[in-house]
Amino acid sequence: MKNKQNNLNPLTTSRSLVVGICAALLVPALANANSANGHFILKFDQTTLMKMNGGSTEIGQRWWWVEDFLDQSFNNVAIDGGEPNPTPGLEALPNAIVEMDFAVNAPDIPAAPAEASRQLQPTSFNYTDDPTKGTGKIGLSGAFRMRSDSRKGYLLPKDLSLAFYPERVGKGGSSIYEEINPEAHGESGWAIMTNEYYFNTRGLFDLVNVTTSTVNGALSLTGDLIWAAEWGSFMLLDRDVKVGTVTLIPTGDQPPPGSVPVVTPIAPSSGFYDDATQEADIVDVQVQNTHYFVQLKLQANGLFGLKSATSISASADTLPAQYDESTQNLVIPKIKAMGKNYTVVLKNTGNYQFSLVDIREVP
């Protein structure tokens, strides 16, 4: 993808591309709408987990520890106490600080197969100036498995979501749990929830010491973790103990150190448009022999500007989009906008500002 600049400037990740153009032509764009995308980094202090409730780091005396992390590549499979097991064995991960990278889900993430027994959470979060006045939630891809020397079984938080709940501010949970934890622990109202068939939606962590900002139309957030009243009470955990930190990193801000977008190969419908953020991503754009994960954003002039382009190690789509450096045309075979699929042709008009050349609805 050459212009008078170099090749595509690598930045970071997201999910849709040409769909943005389609939706912009088909419906009015939402003004000043912000959402969430990128990566949600959760860091556990493994030593603190082990020492909770009088435990220690000695084998046989550890209260809880993180045994495995299963990223978004495991979204469509069932997970139990032993399988899948990306880190062989059932022992604690060796790092003192366990860092887990949860990809933020798209608004239209496909449902997992029924046999997987998963409840993948789409991102519906939408706000204007104040994220605590927003609606919806932020869906997170990934799961992790925890074990204890003191309790039988295992804990498997998965299909997580992040949202702001006014009723949780300084209350430690929903009203049903206030009798168990009536005192405040500094809860900000931001909470991470588990979403499961048997337990439904329950608080896993409350966030404290939270700071937020908006970067490129998306939420940026940092905070500390304490156990939420729901799961914390169930496991008899001290809710005053900070067990880790979280950082929500929007696309185009700053990628996790050394990270490369993790993309699961999918069928040829790899473009999606988010009309709330006015952003469109393409999972796989082929430029000669190189593949990129690309994101465009609608500009005030009606063109779509290149927001990010990150090289990926291999094709992530069975039918990738193609960029012709000689014609400067970007052909996207199939992209989803507003529940419909389109074939779209865009043209680089200069400085990676793309105009719409052709759009046709396809099955």
N, C-alpha and C positions, 0 to 999 in steps of 0.2 A: 504494500500500500504506500506508494511513494507520491510525494508531492514536492514542493520546494523545500520541505523539511526532510528529516530522516524517515525511517520506517515508523510504524505505529509506536507511539511512545508508551512503554509499559507502565501501568499504574497498578490497578487492582482488580477486584472482582464484582460480579452482580449477575443478572440473569437474562435480559431481553434486549432487542436492538431495533429492528425495523418496525416492530409492532408499534413503537412510539409514533412513528410517522403515520401509520395507518390510523391509529386512534385520534391523532391530532387532526386529521382530515375528516374523520367521521363524527366526532363529538367535541364539544367545547372542553378545553382543558381546565382542570381545577386550579384556581388562582391561589398562590401562596400556600399550597398544600405540601406538607412534609411527612415523611414516613420513616422507615428504617430499612437498612440493607447492610451488606458487608459481613463482618465476623464478630462473634461474641466470645471473648476470651475469658474463661473461668480458670482461676488459679487456686488450687487447694493447698493449704499448709498441712502436709501429711503428718508431721509430728504433732501438731495441735489436735488433729482428729484422733490419733492414737492415744493421746493423753487425756482425752475427755473422760469425765466421770471417774477419775482416779486411775485411769489406765496408764500404760507406759509404752515405750518403744520396744520393750522386750517381747519376743515371740511368746504367745500364750497370754499376754496381759494387755494387748492392744484393743482399745474400745471399738474403733472403726478405722478402716483404711480403704484407699482406692485401689482396686485390683486391676481394672481395665477401662479403657476409653474406646468407644466405638463411634467413629465419625459418620459423616453423611453417606458414605459408601455402603453403610449397613441399613439405610433407611427402609428398604423393602424386604427385610428378612426378620424372622422371629428371633428374639434374643432370650436366652434363659440363664441359669446359673453357671453354665459351663461353656456354652457355644452361642455365637461365634466367640473365639478366643484369640484376638489378634496378638496379644502378648501371652505366649504359652505359659501354662501353669496358673495356679490360683493364689499366688502370693502378691504382696503389696508391690505396686510400682516403685522402683528404687529411688526416684527423685524425691528430694525433700519438699520441693514445690512441684506439684503435678499441674501442668498446664494443658488445658483442653480447648480446642478450637471448634466452636459450634458455628456452622454457617447459618446465616439468617435466611429463612425460607422465602420463596417468592409468594405473591398473593394467590397464585393459582397452582401451587405445588400439587402434583398428582397424588391421589390417594394410594396408600400402600395396598398390596394384595391382601385379601381377607385372611389368608392363611398366616400372614405375618403378625396378625393381632396388634397392629400399630395404629396410632392415631396421630399422623403427621399434622403439624399445626401450620396453616397458612398465615402469612403476615397480613393483618388487616389494620395495623396501626396507622393513624392519620391525625395530624395536628397542625395548628397554624403557628402561633408564636410560643405558646407555653405547652410543652409536652405533657405536663400533668393535667392539662385540660383536654387532652386528646381522647380518641376513641379507639377501640380495637386492641389487638395484642400483637406481639412480635414472636413469630414462630421460629424455633431453633432446631436444627438438624443435629442429631447425635444422641448418645446414651453413655452412661458409665455404670460400672458395677462396683459395689462396696461390700466389704466383709468385716466380720468382727470375731475376735477370739472369745468374746463374752456372750455373744448371742448366736443362736443357730440361724441358718439360712443366709440370705444375702439381700442387699437393697439394690434395685435396678431402676434409677430414675431415667426416664426416656420421654421423647416427644414433648420437650419442655416448651414453655412460653414465658415471655416477660411482658409485664404490663404494669400500669399504675392503678392502684385501688385506693381511693380516698378513705374508705372505711377501715383500712389497715394502718393508717398513720398513727403511730404511738399506741397501737392496740394489740399488736402481736397476732393478728389474724381476724377471721370473720367472727361474727357474734357467737356462733356455736362453740368457739374455742376460748372465748373470753373468760369463762368460768375457770378454765384450766390455767390460763395465762392472763390474768387481768391487768398486770402491771406493764408499763411501757418499757421497751428496750431500745428506743431510738429509731423505730421503724419509720422509713421515709415514705412508705406507701408503694414503692416499687417492690415487686415480688416476682420470684421465679416459681412457676407452677408445674407440677407433673400432670399429664393428661393420659389416663389409662382407662381401659374397659371396666375394671373392677373397682378402682378407687375414684374414678371420674377425675375432676379437677381439684387438686389439693395443693396447698402452699408447701413448697420445699424449702425455699430460702426467702427471708426478707432482706432487703438491701438497706444499709445504713451509710451515713456520710456520703450521700450521692451528689454528684455534680453532673450537669447536663449542658449541652450546647447543640447547635445545629450546624452541620458541615455538608455543603453541597445538597441541601434539601433533605438531609437524613439526620437522625438522632445520633449524637455522640454521648456516651455515658460512662462514668466510672463510679465504683462504690465498693463497700465491704460487705461480706456475707455473714449473716447469722442464721441459724436454723429457724424456720417458720414454726409457728405454734402447732400446725397440724402434724407434720412429720417429726418435729422436734419433741413434742410431747409423747408421741407414739414410741419413740426410741429413747426416751428419758434423757434428753440432752440439755445441757446448760445453754440457754439462749443468749446469755451475755457474752459468750465466747465468740470472737471473730475467727472464722475458720478459713477465710480466703478473700480474694478480691475478684472483681469482674470489670471488664472493659469492653464496651461496644464500639467497634471501629468501623465507621461508615466507609463504603466504597470510595476510593480516591483520596482518602485521608492518609492513613499510614498502615500498610499491611503488617500482619504479625511477622516478627523477625524470621527471615528465611522461608517464608511461606510461599507456596505456589497454589493457585486455585485447584481444589480437588473437585473434579468434574466426573460424574458418572455417565458413561455412554448412554444415550437415549435415542428414541426413535426420531425420525426427521420432522420434528416440530420444535426446534430448539430455540425459538425466539419468543419473548414475552414482553408485553408492554404494561407498565404500571401507570395508569392515568393520574394517580394521586401524586406521584413524584415526577411525572412527565419524563420518565426515563425508560429506555428500551435497551435490552441486552441481547447479545447473541452468544450462545454457548461456544460455538466453533465457527471461526472465519478462517478460511484457507487462503493464504497468500503465497503462491508458488508452492514450496514444500514446507512452509511453516504454518502452524495453526495458532490462533489467538482467541482468547476470551475477551469479548468487546462489549463496551457499554456506550450508548449515545444518550444525549439529553437534549430536549427541545429548547431551542433558543427563542428569544423575543422576535427575531426576524423570520420565524417559521421554519428555519433550517434546523437540522439536528447536528450538534457538535460532538466530536469525539471526546468522551469523558475519560475512558480508560481502555487500554488494550494490553493484555497480559499474555505473554507467550506460554503455551501449554505444551507438555512433552509429546502428546500424541493427539490424534483426532478424537473428539469427544462426541461426535455425531455421525450417524450412518450416512447422512447427506449434508455435509457442511455447507455453509454459505461460501461464496466465491468472490474474491476481490481481484479484478483485472487491472493491473498497474498501467496497461497501455490505454485502456478506455476510461479508467478511473471509475468504473461501475462496480457496485456491490450488489450481487444477486443473492437474495435470500429465498430459498425454495419454499419454506413454510414457516410462518410466524403467526402467533396467536394474539388476537386483539379483540376484546369485548366478546369473548365466547366464539369467535369465528377464526378461520385460518385464511391466510393470504400468502400469495407469492408477491414479492416486492423487489423492485429494482431502484436503487439509489445511486446518485452520482455525486462524486466528490467535486464540489465547485471551487475548492481551494481552501487550504488550511484545515482540511478535514471537516468541512461544513457540508453536509449531505442534503441534497434536494431529492424530492420524489420524482422518478421518471415514469414508473408504471406500478400499478397495484391491481391484483386480480384475486377474487375470492376462490379458494380451492377447498375440496372436502377435508 
